[in-house]
Amino acid sequence: MVQNLARKKKDPFARLAKFRQLEFLIAGGAVVAFVFLVAAYFVQPGTQQSPPDWGVNLTIDNGGAMANSPKVLLYLSSSKARDCRYSNSDGIWTDFETPAADARQWTLSPGDGLKVVRAVCRASDASERSAEASILLDSTPPEIVLLKLSGVTNSEFEASFKATDNIARTLACSMNLDAIKLDLGRVASNAVKTKALTASQGTHSIKVECTDDAGNRGEAIVSFTVEALEPNANNS
């Protein structure tokens, strides 16, 4: 009877050791599951983890943001391109041709606005790569209207003008009074700008010149006369 009780009595340290083994197995399984989930998140089926073996880089006017003429230069670089073809957004493609060593002349589609040029290149193994570049075409100069001069019966007067551009919000403007150039800084498009001036008696000219961000320049010129003041009758 004593022997049977001795057999039924379990070692508590053995139970603790088994519990530790089970805890280790669960923790190890959690780590494996976490690693698997991370790998599944970053390595999606069908995605390419390594960069392509070759590519194409296309820029317009050396990466310029704006152009004031539809005549531009395309710069294409590629390590394996054998020949390439080009297209505006109208979908009309050129024939495949050997990439230019320096730059290729190109004509953008008509009209001002954002223009996109696309290129498709082939390698000797018949694989293809494509690229595109964009540029804002602004070929229209600002329109400048010189408003009526005020107070030209004496040497101190004001000259006003309005400069309007089809794309730019502000323009770099200057005003010439005869041979004297006055820098007016940035002037808001379609807003009236007034400048106080002083001139001697006689005939003079004012020229206003404004340039937009694409380099288009507009100007307007007006002549006027500073008249002699009649003497004050009280002082005669």
GIJO-V538584 format. One record per backbone hydrogen bond with DSSP energy under -0.5 kcal/mol. NH is the residue of the N-H (numbers start at 1). CO is the residue of the C=O. If there is no record, write none. Layout:
nh: {NH,NH}
co: {CO,CO}
This chain:
nh: {5,6,7,8,9,12,15,16,17,18,19,20,21,22,23,24,25,26,27,28,29,30,31,32,33,34,35,36,37,38,39,40,41,42,43,44,47,49,57,59,61,63,64,64,67,72,72,74,75,76,77,79,82,83,84,85,87,88,91,93,94,97,104,106,108,108,113,115,117,118,119,120,121,122,123,126,129,131,133,135,136,137,137,138,138,141,143,144,145,147,147,150,154,157,157,158,159,161,162,163,164,171,172,173,173,174,175,176,177,177,178,178,180,181,182,183,184,185,187,189,190,191,191,193,195,197,199,202,204,206,207,208,209,210,211,212,215,218,220,222,224,226,227,227,235,236}
co: {1,2,3,4,5,10,11,12,13,14,15,16,17,18,19,20,21,22,23,24,25,26,27,28,29,30,31,32,33,34,35,36,37,38,39,42,44,47,77,75,73,60,60,61,136,70,106,104,59,74,57,55,122,122,97,120,118,92,88,91,86,84,74,72,70,106,137,135,133,87,131,85,129,83,127,123,121,119,117,115,65,113,135,67,136,139,164,142,162,145,160,158,151,155,197,150,195,193,145,191,143,187,211,171,185,209,182,207,175,180,176,205,177,179,175,181,173,173,171,169,163,163,188,161,159,157,155,226,224,222,176,220,174,218,172,216,212,210,208,206,204,202,152,225,232,233}
